[in-house]
Amino acid sequence: MTNFNDGRLLSVIEAAVYLGITKHTIYSWTSQKRIPYVKIGGRTMLLKEDLDGFISKNRVESRLR
């Protein structure tokens, strides 16, 4: 099992698993510059902390208490 808490860069597949979405969606979001990423040797890589920030930024609070 992959440890997502070690601060390393995640591959597109690892990021997709972490977010529970498809790798196609990751590629789509990176091409639209919706999520931060880096290119290393032609590979698209993502930082877990950037994904966590994306989650926080897009969180919608419920009106119910």
N, C-alpha and C positions, 0 to 999 in steps of 0.2 A: 504494500500500500504506500502511496506517495505521501510524504510529510509536507503539507502546504505551509507550515509555520517556520521554515528555516531561512526565510529571507532571500532565497535564490530566485532567479528568473524561471518562469513557467513557460513550457511550450504551449502552442495553441491548443493541443489536445488536453494537456493538464489544466489549462485555464477553462476550457469548455466543461470539463468534469467538475472543476471547482464551482463554477457558476450554474451547472445543471442545464447547459444549453449546447447547441451543436458547434462544431468547429467552423462550419459555414457562417454561423452568426458571428463568431469571433472575427473571422476574416472580413465580414461585411462591416462590422463596427470599426475595425481598424482602418479600413479603406475610407470610411466616412469620418474618421478621426473622432469617433465618439468615445473611445477608450485609449489611454496612452499605451504605447508599445515601443520596442526598440528592434532594430534589425541587426542581427549579428550573423555574418557569413551567409546572408540571404535568408536566414530564418527569422520569423516573427516571434518575439519573446515578450512576455508580460510579467510585471512585478505583482506579487500578491497584494502588496500594500496599495498599488494603484487600482486593483480590482475592488478591494475593500472600500476605497474612496469612491469609486464609481457606484457601488451598491449604496453607500450612505447618501450620496448626492441625489440618487434617483428614488430614494425611499419615500413612500407616500404614507403619511400618518392617517390613521382611521379617525373618524369623527366621534365614534362611540367611546365611552369611558366606563 
